Amino acid sequence: MESNEIIQRRLEGVSKAAERILGLIINETTEDQNRLLEYAQEIQMRHEELYREWLQKYIIELDRWRSSELAKLHEKLENSKKRMSDVLQKKLTIVNQEVEAAKNQIFLDEQERQAREADNIVSDVKAISHQNKTQYIGTEANTDIHLRIRANAGNRDMNREHPKLNDPYYPYLE
């Protein structure tokens, strides 16, 4: 055998051994890559699970915060509504009191006017009576004056027994 053949065989042996070793290395590398890919997928799945859990927790916490903020807003709105209602009620009460005071003043003014009018009528009747007394020399006459005064304040009937008093054209004196 020649040395070329020996070299050739040895080279073939080395090549076959190298191919076998390369095959083992490739298989081992492929297995390592597959394991690494599985590991990466497992880690990614864990991260996805954690992401979903944390997202769910965040959504729950966000819902709690939102509910709390909405409750605070509702409370503020209710308080504002109550304050506005209270202010409105106070204003209405003040207006009502002022209207009542104005009405009462009108009634008082009308009563005073009617009292002055009645006093004037009584004075006129006394003056006429006094003139009549002086005309009858030696006789004395007394005049009794009976006044019935009706106030048209609020259209209230002062005397329901006398329907004539409810007639606006009926004279104030009987």
Backbone as CSV, one residue per row, in Angstrom:
resi,resn,N_x,N_y,N_z,CA_x,CA_y,CA_z,C_x,C_y,C_z
1,MET,0.813,-1.127,0.000,0.000,0.000,0.000,0.864,1.198,0.000
2,GLU,0.376,1.878,-0.594,1.198,3.029,-0.803,0.857,4.113,0.183
3,SER,1.752,4.921,0.212,1.610,5.984,1.193,0.494,6.935,0.784
4,ASN,0.227,7.011,-0.500,-0.878,7.866,-0.928,-2.204,7.281,-0.491
5,GLU,-2.285,6.034,-0.599,-3.523,5.382,-0.187,-3.712,5.519,1.315
6,ILE,-2.654,5.362,1.992,-2.736,5.471,3.453,-3.151,6.904,3.803
7,ILE,-2.568,7.810,3.134,-2.895,9.203,3.413,-4.351,9.446,3.020
8,GLN,-4.694,8.832,1.888,-6.067,9.004,1.413,-7.035,8.412,2.431
9,ARG,-6.786,7.251,2.942,-7.657,6.605,3.911,-7.685,7.393,5.202
10,ARG,-6.547,7.821,5.568,-6.488,8.585,6.809,-7.263,9.880,6.657
11,LEU,-7.091,10.468,5.487,-7.823,11.704,5.239,-9.322,11.426,5.199
12,GLU,-9.694,10.323,4.576,-11.109,9.950,4.549,-11.604,9.678,5.961
13,GLY,-10.792,9.012,6.769,-11.167,8.728,8.158,-11.343,10.012,8.936
14,VAL,-10.426,10.935,8.695,-10.515,12.215,9.385,-11.753,12.958,8.884
15,SER,-11.998,12.880,7.567,-13.168,13.558,7.011,-14.448,12.959,7.567
16,LYS,-14.498,11.605,7.627,-15.695,10.948,8.168,-15.864,11.300,9.640
17,ALA,-14.765,11.302,10.361,-14.829,11.647,11.782,-15.269,13.105,11.928
18,ALA,-14.741,13.943,11.057,-15.104,15.353,11.112,-16.577,15.525,10.761
19,GLU,-17.042,14.757,9.732,-18.463,14.829,9.365,-19.332,14.359,10.516
20,ARG,-18.919,13.239,11.139,-19.678,12.712,12.264,-19.682,13.722,13.400
21,ILE,-18.548,14.312,13.688,-18.441,15.292,14.763,-19.252,16.537,14.391
22,LEU,-19.132,16.944,13.118,-19.923,18.088,12.676,-21.412,17.775,12.773
23,GLY,-21.824,16.575,12.422,-23.227,16.164,12.550,-23.678,16.228,14.005
24,LEU,-22.787,15.721,14.887,-23.108,15.780,16.322,-23.215,17.244,16.790
25,ILE,-22.268,18.044,16.330,-22.281,19.456,16.716,-23.548,20.130,16.181
26,ILE,-23.897,19.818,14.912,-25.100,20.401,14.318,-26.328,19.933,15.078
27,ASN,-26.401,18.635,15.379,-27.544,18.106,16.146,-27.615,18.758,17.532
28,GLU,-26.449,18.835,18.158,-26.410,19.438,19.493,-26.812,20.921,19.418
29,THR,-26.317,21.617,18.401,-26.655,23.026,18.228,-28.143,23.175,17.933
30,THR,-28.681,22.295,17.088,-30.111,22.333,16.780,-30.921,22.080,18.044
31,GLU,-30.506,21.106,18.826,-31.211,20.821,20.085,-31.117,22.020,21.030
32,ASP,-29.914,22.618,21.097,-29.742,23.803,21.945,-30.646,24.948,21.467
33,GLN,-30.695,25.119,20.136,-31.559,26.164,19.590,-33.028,25.875,19.898
34,ASN,-33.421,24.603,19.759,-34.817,24.234,20.070,-35.124,24.472,21.546
35,ARG,-34.174,24.054,22.410,-34.365,24.286,23.845,-34.431,25.789,24.137
36,LEU,-33.559,26.546,23.492,-33.559,27.993,23.681,-34.876,28.602,23.188
37,LEU,-35.371,28.127,22.053,-36.645,28.598,21.520,-37.788,28.238,22.464
38,GLU,-37.782,26.995,22.976,-38.813,26.581,23.942,-38.731,27.444,25.201
39,TYR,-37.495,27.683,25.665,-37.307,28.518,26.849,-37.836,29.938,26.590
40,ALA,-37.494,30.472,25.426,-37.953,31.823,25.079,-39.479,31.856,24.996
41,GLN,-40.080,30.817,24.399,-41.546,30.759,24.313,-42.163,30.632,25.703
42,GLU,-41.539,29.833,26.557,-42.039,29.678,27.932,-41.954,31.009,28.681
43,ILE,-40.827,31.688,28.550,-40.662,32.997,29.201,-41.678,33.987,28.632
44,GLN,-41.853,33.954,27.308,-42.815,34.853,26.675,-44.227,34.549,27.160
45,MET,-44.578,33.276,27.313,-45.906,32.907,27.836,-46.068,33.399,29.268
46,ARG,-45.009,33.251,30.087,-45.075,33.758,31.467,-45.273,35.274,31.461
47,HIS,-44.530,35.943,30.587,-44.686,37.400,30.494,-46.094,37.769,30.046
48,GLU,-46.644,37.018,29.088,-48.021,37.271,28.640,-49.003,37.069,29.789
49,GLU,-48.796,35.986,30.558,-49.674,35.737,31.717,-49.548,36.873,32.732
50,LEU,-48.295,37.253,33.037,-48.084,38.356,33.978,-48.683,39.649,33.436
51,TYR,-48.501,39.864,32.146,-49.065,41.060,31.521,-50.577,41.068,31.670
52,ARG,-51.221,39.948,31.380,-52.685,39.873,31.517,-53.102,40.064,32.971
53,GLU,-52.368,39.416,33.904,-52.692,39.574,35.328,-52.545,41.036,35.748
54,TRP,-51.408,41.623,35.409,-51.171,43.010,35.804,-52.143,43.946,35.111
55,LEU,-52.433,43.671,33.853,-53.403,44.490,33.137,-54.773,44.381,33.802
56,GLN,-55.151,43.152,34.175,-56.433,42.954,34.853,-56.442,43.685,36.197
57,LYS,-55.326,43.554,36.949,-55.237,44.259,38.230,-55.292,45.772,38.018
58,TYR,-54.605,46.236,36.995,-54.608,47.667,36.699,-56.003,48.132,36.306
59,ILE,-56.681,47.330,35.494,-58.050,47.683,35.094,-58.957,47.720,36.319
60,ILE,-58.799,46.736,37.208,-59.603,46.716,38.442,-59.298,47.959,39.273
61,GLU,-58.008,48.263,39.431,-57.622,49.441,40.209,-58.103,50.721,39.528
62,LEU,-57.997,50.753,38.213,-58.468,51.907,37.453,-59.983,52.064,37.606
63,ASP,-60.709,50.950,37.596,-62.161,50.999,37.816,-62.481,51.517,39.214
64,ARG,-61.705,51.069,40.208,-61.916,51.564,41.582,-61.681,53.068,41.646
65,TRP,-60.577,53.503,41.037,-60.268,54.933,41.025,-61.375,55.708,40.330
66,ARG,-61.816,55.198,39.184,-62.875,55.871,38.430,-64.160,55.937,39.250
67,SER,-64.507,54.815,39.887,-65.713,54.801,40.727,-65.590,55.807,41.864
68,SER,-64.417,55.842,42.469,-64.185,56.784,43.564,-64.305,58.223,43.075
69,GLU,-63.702,58.513,41.931,-63.770,59.871,41.381,-65.201,60.238,40.994
70,LEU,-65.921,59.288,40.412,-67.318,59.556,40.055,-68.164,59.783,41.302
71,ALA,-67.887,59.017,42.368,-68.622,59.208,43.623,-68.329,60.594,44.203
72,LYS,-67.044,61.002,44.146,-66.693,62.340,44.638,-67.386,63.414,43.809
73,LEU,-67.378,63.233,42.493,-68.037,64.196,41.609,-69.528,64.263,41.905
74,HIS,-70.152,63.094,42.085,-71.585,63.054,42.397,-71.859,63.786,43.711
75,GLU,-70.994,63.558,44.700,-71.169,64.226,45.995,-71.022,65.747,45.838
76,LYS,-70.017,66.172,45.058,-69.835,67.610,44.828,-71.049,68.198,44.120
77,LEU,-71.554,67.473,43.127,-72.728,67.962,42.398,-73.940,68.047,43.318
78,GLU,-74.125,67.040,44.164,-75.250,67.060,45.105,-75.118,68.227,46.082
79,ASN,-73.884,68.455,46.573,-73.671,69.584,47.492,-73.944,70.914,46.793
80,SER,-73.465,71.030,45.554,-73.722,72.261,44.792,-75.211,72.440,44.550
81,LYS,-75.879,71.348,44.215,-77.323,71.401,43.980,-78.052,71.832,45.252
82,LYS,-77.627,71.287,46.400,-78.256,71.646,47.674,-77.996,73.118,47.996
83,ARG,-76.742,73.570,47.779,-76.435,74.984,48.039,-77.269,75.890,47.142
84,MET,-77.385,75.533,45.865,-78.189,76.338,44.950,-79.643,76.348,45.391
85,SER,-80.139,75.199,45.835,-81.522,75.117,46.299,-81.716,75.969,47.551
86,ASP,-80.738,75.910,48.472,-80.828,76.721,49.692,-80.814,78.213,49.363
87,VAL,-79.920,78.612,48.454,-79.843,80.025,48.063,-81.153,80.450,47.414
88,LEU,-81.676,79.597,46.526,-82.948,79.902,45.874,-84.060,80.043,46.907
89,GLN,-84.094,79.116,47.874,-85.126,79.164,48.909,-85.015,80.451,49.720
90,LYS,-83.772,80.843,50.059,-83.580,82.083,50.820,-84.050,83.291,50.013
91,LYS,-83.694,83.311,48.722,-84.113,84.427,47.875,-85.627,84.482,47.770
92,LEU,-86.250,83.314,47.588,-87.712,83.281,47.504,-88.348,83.739,48.808
93,THR,-87.759,83.337,49.932,-88.277,83.756,51.233,-88.165,85.269,51.381
94,ILE,-87.023,85.827,50.981,-86.834,87.282,51.078,-87.836,88.009,50.190
95,VAL,-87.995,87.530,48.951,-88.955,88.163,48.040,-90.360,88.069,48.619
96,ASN,-90.719,86.895,49.148,-92.046,86.703,49.731,-92.258,87.654,50.910
97,GLN,-91.233,87.800,51.757,-91.351,88.714,52.894,-91.512,90.159,52.422
98,GLU,-90.749,90.533,51.391,-90.856,91.900,50.876,-92.233,92.143,50.259
99,VAL,-92.754,91.146,49.543,-94.090,91.279,48.947,-95.134,91.406,50.045
100,GLU,-95.036,90.571,51.072,-95.990,90.637,52.187,-95.902,91.984,52.896
101,ALA,-94.673,92.476,53.090,-94.510,93.784,53.740,-95.133,94.881,52.879
102,ALA,-94.919,94.807,51.565,-95.503,95.813,50.662,-97.026,95.740,50.697
103,LYS,-97.583,94.522,50.681,-99.042,94.364,50.747,-99.579,94.926,52.058
104,ASN,-98.910,94.597,53.163,-99.353,95.100,54.466,-99.303,96.623,54.501
105,GLN,-98.261,97.204,53.905,-98.160,98.665,53.873,-99.298,99.255,53.053
106,ILE,-99.627,98.601,51.942,-100.752,99.071,51.116,-102.042,99.022,51.917
107,PHE,-102.278,97.924,52.647,-103.484,97.807,53.466,-103.509,98.873,54.551
108,LEU,-102.354,99.101,55.199,-102.295,100.134,56.237,-102.571,101.514,55.648
109,ASP,-101.963,101.793,54.490,-102.203,103.089,53.843,-103.682,103.252,53.506
110,GLU,-104.293,102.191,52.992,-105.715,102.252,52.629,-106.583,102.443,53.876
111,GLN,-106.240,101.760,54.966,-107.002,101.927,56.207,-106.885,103.364,56.720
112,GLU,-105.662,103.908,56.662,-105.469,105.291,57.108,-106.268,106.253,56.225
113,ARG,-106.240,106.027,54.910,-106.989,106.882,53.988,-108.479,106.812,54.291
114,GLN,-108.985,105.587,54.509,-110.409,105.436,54.799,-110.766,106.035,56.160
115,ALA,-109.849,105.926,57.117,-110.104,106.533,58.429,-110.159,108.056,58.298
116,ARG,-109.249,108.647,57.495,-109.279,110.094,57.275,-110.571,110.492,56.571
117,GLU,-110.966,109.673,55.593,-112.204,109.949,54.861,-113.401,109.903,55.813
118,ALA,-113.419,108.898,56.688,-114.520,108.784,57.652,-114.511,109.972,58.614
119,ASP,-113.299,110.369,59.056,-113.203,111.532,59.942,-113.721,112.789,59.242
120,ASN,-113.389,112.945,57.970,-113.880,114.103,57.202,-115.400,114.076,57.100
121,ILE,-115.952,112.892,56.844,-117.411,112.771,56.742,-118.058,113.116,58.076
122,VAL,-117.483,112.573,59.163,-118.028,112.865,60.495,-117.948,114.368,60.766
123,SER,-116.826,114.991,60.414,-116.683,116.443,60.624,-117.714,117.206,59.811
124,ASP,-117.897,116.775,58.538,-118.895,117.441,57.693,-120.296,117.286,58.281
125,VAL,-120.618,116.077,58.744,-121.946,115.839,59.318,-122.123,116.672,60.586
126,LYS,-121.085,116.758,61.405,-121.170,117.569,62.625,-121.366,119.038,62.264
127,ALA,-120.657,119.482,61.244,-120.787,120.887,60.834,-122.199,121.157,60.342
128,ILE,-122.729,120.231,59.529,-124.103,120.399,59.037,-125.074,120.357,60.204
129,SER,-124.849,119.442,61.117,-125.716,119.317,62.284,-125.653,120.591,63.122
130,HIS,-124.478,121.140,63.275,-124.313,122.357,64.051,-125.035,123.523,63.355
131,GLN,-124.952,123.555,62.020,-125.665,124.601,61.283,-127.174,124.435,61.465
132,ASN,-127.637,123.185,61.425,-129.063,122.931,61.608,-129.499,123.338,63.009
133,LYS,-128.660,123.130,63.995,-128.994,123.502,65.372,-129.156,125.010,65.472
134,THR,-128.275,125.713,64.815,-128.343,127.167,64.920,-129.524,127.728,64.154
135,GLN,-130.026,126.998,63.156,-131.181,127.477,62.407,-132.458,127.340,63.236
136,TYR,-132.529,126.316,64.032,-133.722,126.124,64.866,-133.482,126.808,66.191
137,ILE,-133.884,128.003,66.281,-133.704,128.731,67.527,-134.764,128.234,68.498
138,GLY,-134.282,127.907,69.648,-135.184,127.456,70.689,-135.445,125.966,70.633
139,THR,-135.043,125.313,69.621,-135.201,123.853,69.590,-133.822,123.226,69.494
140,GLU,-133.764,122.110,70.013,-132.470,121.423,70.002,-132.649,120.115,69.256
141,ALA,-131.748,119.854,68.366,-131.815,118.605,67.592,-130.488,117.864,67.748
142,ASN,-130.611,116.640,67.968,-129.411,115.783,68.041,-129.399,114.871,66.823
143,THR,-128.270,114.750,66.260,-128.125,113.853,65.112,-127.200,112.718,65.513
144,ASP,-127.722,111.534,65.436,-126.869,110.365,65.694,-126.270,109.916,64.366
145,ILE,-125.004,109.744,64.383,-124.311,109.334,63.158,-123.849,107.892,63.339
146,HIS,-124.297,107.070,62.441,-123.859,105.667,62.439,-123.109,105.426,61.137
147,LEU,-121.859,105.143,61.268,-121.040,104.891,60.076,-120.695,103.403,59.990
148,ARG,-120.755,102.894,58.794,-120.266,101.536,58.558,-119.196,101.683,57.481
149,ILE,-117.970,101.331,57.840,-116.853,101.512,56.915,-116.452,100.140,56.390
150,ARG,-116.336,100.087,55.083,-115.944,98.828,54.443,-114.588,99.056,53.780
151,ALA,-113.658,98.088,53.999,-112.339,98.175,53.362,-112.307,97.197,52.204
152,ASN,-111.842,97.654,51.085,-111.718,96.794,49.905,-110.340,96.139,49.864
153,ALA,-109.814,95.799,50.991,-108.480,95.202,51.030,-108.606,93.703,50.838
154,GLY,-108.116,93.216,49.763,-108.118,91.776,49.505,-109.474,91.231,49.167
155,ASN,-110.471,92.077,48.886,-111.829,91.655,48.534,-112.426,90.713,49.571
156,ARG,-112.154,90.960,50.835,-112.743,90.139,51.890,-114.077,90.746,52.293
157,ASP,-115.071,89.898,52.538,-116.378,90.383,52.977,-116.290,90.704,54.459
158,MET,-116.521,91.943,54.804,-116.485,92.344,56.201,-117.773,91.936,56.904
159,ASN,-118.891,91.973,56.198,-120.164,91.672,56.830,-120.998,90.899,55.819
160,ARG,-121.080,89.605,55.969,-121.827,88.777,55.023,-123.331,88.872,55.249
161,GLU,-123.752,89.409,56.398,-125.184,89.497,56.682,-125.843,90.575,55.833
162,HIS,-125.089,91.536,55.352,-125.631,92.620,54.548,-125.100,92.487,53.140
163,PRO,-125.868,91.872,52.245,-125.371,91.678,50.881,-125.120,92.980,50.155
164,LYS,-125.731,94.083,50.592,-125.500,95.361,49.923,-124.056,95.810,50.104
165,LEU,-123.443,95.387,51.202,-122.064,95.800,51.446,-121.105,95.152,50.453
166,ASN,-121.532,94.075,49.828,-120.683,93.414,48.845,-120.803,94.068,47.482
167,ASP,-121.737,94.988,47.330,-121.938,95.701,46.074,-120.964,96.878,46.036
168,PRO,-120.056,96.938,45.029,-119.065,98.020,45.021,-119.693,99.387,44.810
169,TYR,-120.940,99.457,44.320,-121.584,100.748,44.081,-122.427,101.208,45.264
170,TYR,-122.570,100.370,46.260,-123.366,100.734,47.434,-122.582,101.751,48.249
171,PRO,-123.216,102.800,48.731,-122.469,103.834,49.469,-121.900,103.284,50.770
172,TYR,-120.859,103.926,51.205,-120.179,103.497,52.418,-120.984,103.803,53.668
173,LEU,-121.907,104.723,53.598,-122.705,105.083,54.771,-124.099,104.506,54.649
174,GLU,-124.671,104.098,55.783,-126.068,103.649,55.795,-126.894,104.697,56.476
